[in-house]
Amino acid sequence: MNQRQLVYWLTCFWLWGCSQQPDTLQKKNSPPQPTVMELTKEIAETSGLACLSDQSFLTINDSGNAATLFRLDSHGRIIGRIDTNVSNDDWEALAIHQNKLWIGDIGNNSGQRATLRLYHGQLPSQPTDSIEFSAHEMTYPQAPKQEPSFYQHELDAEALVSNGEELLLFTKNWT
């Protein structure tokens, strides 16, 4: 299975999980049946998902794309585009933490970024609301490498997870 297929199946299972009622999730005798859904090219670089209470969800695109959030229905169809006041240097993660939406502009494949950002703002109430984000800047304790070293460093992060009072940032060690 290649990376694109893996992302596709993970997205299908995520969609299934977001669209289920709590009592359905507790049935142990009914494993999820994947539904084939084609994501549009507009979200081909999806790099984060967050379930909303109305059983829709938000996704973002990775670097090289606009700083836009996409609201999707349970079938993966775009039902709204949400403009932001920030840039997408290398968006990698999305999480809902303490009733705020967080975006991790934390990608650093080359190991050259010295400053990473976590953006946070109010959850959108409508599928096409815009969001004003505030930024928290972070730096790694060790300096970025001077020579380009794609995938040969320890200065990259990929995920955000809300866990009670904590917002956890997951880094990866390429070496």
GUKE-122344 format. One record per residue: residue in one letter; x, y, z negated of N, C-alpha, C in turn. Coordinates in steps of 0.02 Angstrom, whole numbers, plus 50000, padded with zeros to 5 digits. Layout:
N
AXYZXYZXYZ/...
REM end
This chain:
175
M500434994250000500005000050000500455006250000/N500345010750048500755016750050500475022050003/Q500835027549996500635032749948499965035849966/R499825036850030499195039850050498605035250032/Q498695028650043498175023950025498065023849950/L498605024049911498555024049839498165030149815/V498345036049841497985042249822497255041649840/Y497115038749898496425037849920496025033549871/W496295027749851495935023349806495875026349736/L496395029649713496345032949648495805038249649/T495765041949704495245046949711494545043749710/C494475038149744493825034549744493635032549673/F494095029649636493945027649568493805033649523/W494165039049533494045045149494493345047849509/L493155047949574492485050149592491965045749558/W492075039249558491605034649527491545036249452/G492115037249419492115038649347491765045149331/C491855050249373491535056749361490785056349372/S490565051849415489865051749432489455046949389/Q489755043449342489395038649300489155041849235/Q488575039649214488315041749149488675037749095/P488745040449034489105036848981488855029748969/D488195028548972487955021748960488155017049016/T488225019549077488455015449133489185013449124/L489585018049098490295016649089490415011249038/Q489945010248992490045005348938489844998348959/K489534997349017489344990749039489974987049062/K490144981849026490764978249040490684973349099/N490064971549116489964966649169489874969849238/S489984976349243489894979549308490524983549326/P491034980149353491634983749372491484988649429/P491884993949434491754998849487491834995749556/Q491364997349599491414995249669491635001249709/P492225001049738492465006849775492005008549833/T491905014849842491525017349899492005020949945/V491975019450008492425022550056492185029550069/M492615034450057492465041450068493045044650103/E492915048250155493435051850191493475058850163/L494055060850139494155067650116494325071850177/T494085078050179494225082350236494965084250238/K495195086250296495885088350304496045094450260/E495525098250243495615104250202495875102450132/I495755096350109496005094250043496455088050050/A496805087650106497245081850119497825081550070/E498005087050040498565087249992498305087649920/T497725084749907497445085049840497945082749788/S497995086649735498535085449687498295086049615/G497645085649604497375085949537496625085549540/L496325082449489495595081849486495365083149415/A494795086449409494495087649343493745086749349/C493455082649306492735081449305492385087149269/L491825089349297491415094449265490785091349237/S490445094749192489865092049158489275090649204/D489245094049262488695092849309488845087149358/Q489355083349344489575077649383489865079549451/S490055085749458490465087749515491185087949488/F491655089249529492325089949503492725094849545/L493295096849517493735101649549494365098149571/T494645100449626495285098049649495695103949675/I496345102949679496805107949705497255104649756/N497555108549799498045106149846498745107549820/D499215103649843499925104249825500225110449860/S500875111249852501225117049881501125117449957/G501205123549983501115124650054500395126050072/N499965126450023499255127650034499035133849996/A498445136250011498175142149977498035140649903/A498025145949864497885145449792497125145249782/T496815140049807496085139249805495915132849770/L495395133049730495115126949700494515124849743/F494405118349747493845115749784493385112049737/R492745113649741492245110049701491945104749746/L491945098549722491715092849762491115089549728/D490685086649769490145082649741490395075549729/S489965071149705490175064349688490345060149749/H490235062749809490415059249870491045062149901/G491365066849867491975069849892491875075349943/R491255077649951491115083149997491245089849962/I491545094549998491665101149971490995104849966/I490835107149904490225111049894490385118249873/G491025119849867491215126549849491965127549852/R492165133649867492865135649867492935141349817/I493425140749773493505145549719494165149149728/D494125155749738494725159849747495045161149679/T495695162249680496065163749619496495170049629/N496765172549575497195178449577497935176549570/V498105170249580498795167849570499055164649634/S499685162649633499975159449692500065151949680/N500135148349734500245141149732500965139849755/D501435140149708502125138449725502195130949732/D501945127149684501945119849689501455117049637/W500815117949651500295115449606500315107849605/E500335105049546500365097849538499815094949494/A499515098949451499055096049402498495100849386/L497955097749361497355101449344497045098049283/A496825101949234496525099049174496025104049144/I495545101349109495095105449069495295104348996/H495475109848963495715109448894495395115048854/Q495045113248801494705117948757494265122948796/N493865120148841493395123848882493715128948929/K494345128048945494685132148995494965127549048/L495035130349108495325126849163496075128449166/W496485123349169497215124149172497475121349238/I497925124949269498275122649329499015122649315/G499335117149330500055116649321500415118149386/D500725123949390501165125749446501865123449425/I501965116949425502515113749390502945109349433/G502785108749498503185104549542503875107449553/N504355103049562505055105349569505465099749600/N505245097149658505595091549689506335092849701/S506505099049719507195100549735507625101749673/G507315102949615507695104349555507945111549552/Q507705115849596507955122749600507535127849562/R506925126049543506495130949508506715131649436/A506825137749416507005139149346506385140449304/T505865143249335505265145149298504655141449325/L504295138349281503675134949298503105138749264/R502495137749288501925141449260501345136749245/L501005138249190500355135349176499855141049179/Y499365140349224498835145349230498225142949192/H497875147549159497245145749126496725151249136/G496105149049143495545153649152494895150349135/Q494355154149138493695151549122493475146549175/L493105141549152492815136749199492315140349244/P492295138749308491805142049352491105139549338/S490625144049336489935141949325489565140549390/Q489805143449445489505142349511490035139449558/P489825135649608490315132549653490755137349691/T490575143749695490975148449734491225154349692/D491195153849626491475159049583492215159849597/S492475165849583493205166649584493435166249511/I494065164749501494335164049433494945168549425/E494935172349371495525176349353495925172249303/F496525170349323496965166249281497475170549245/S497665168449186498245171049150498795165849157/A499415168049151499985163449161500395162749098/H500615156749085501125155249034501735152849072/E502285156349066502895154249099503305149749054/M503635144849084504055140249047504705139249085/T505215137649048505845135749079506085129249047/Y506435125249086506745119249059507345121349016/P507515117548963508085119448922508745119148959/Q508805114749008509415114449048509305118349112/A509835121249138509785125449198509685121149260/P509345123949311509285120249374509975119049404/K510025113849444510665112249477510795117449531/Q511425119049540511625124049590511565121449661/E511735115249672511705112349738511025109049748/P510735109549808510105106149818510175098649803/S509705096049766509745089049747509045086049742/F508705085849800508025083149800508015076249768/Y507555075449721507425069149688508015066349649/Q508485070549629509075068349591509175072749530/H508645073649491508675078049434508135076249384/E508115079849329507615078549277507175084649265/L507085088849315506735095149307506105095449349/D505655090649340505045090349380504485087949334/A503895090749345503305088649306502735087349354/E502285082949335501775080749381501065080649353/A500965080849287500295079849261500165083849197/L499535085649187499285088749126498715084449100/V498695083449034498155079649004497945083148939/S497295084048931497035086848869496925081148820/N497205081948760497145076848708497005080448642/G496355081248627496175084748566496405091948566/E496835093648519497095100548514497705101748560/E497955096448590498575097048629498445096748704/L498825100648741498845100048813499535097048829/L499535091048854500165087448866500395088348937/L501035089748945501345090549010501805084649020/F501705080949074502105075149089502645076849140/T503255075449122503815076549168504035069749194/K504435069849246504705063649271505455064349280/N505785058949274506515058649280506675055149345/W506875059049396507025056149461507625051449458/T508085052849412508695048749410508595042749367/
REM end
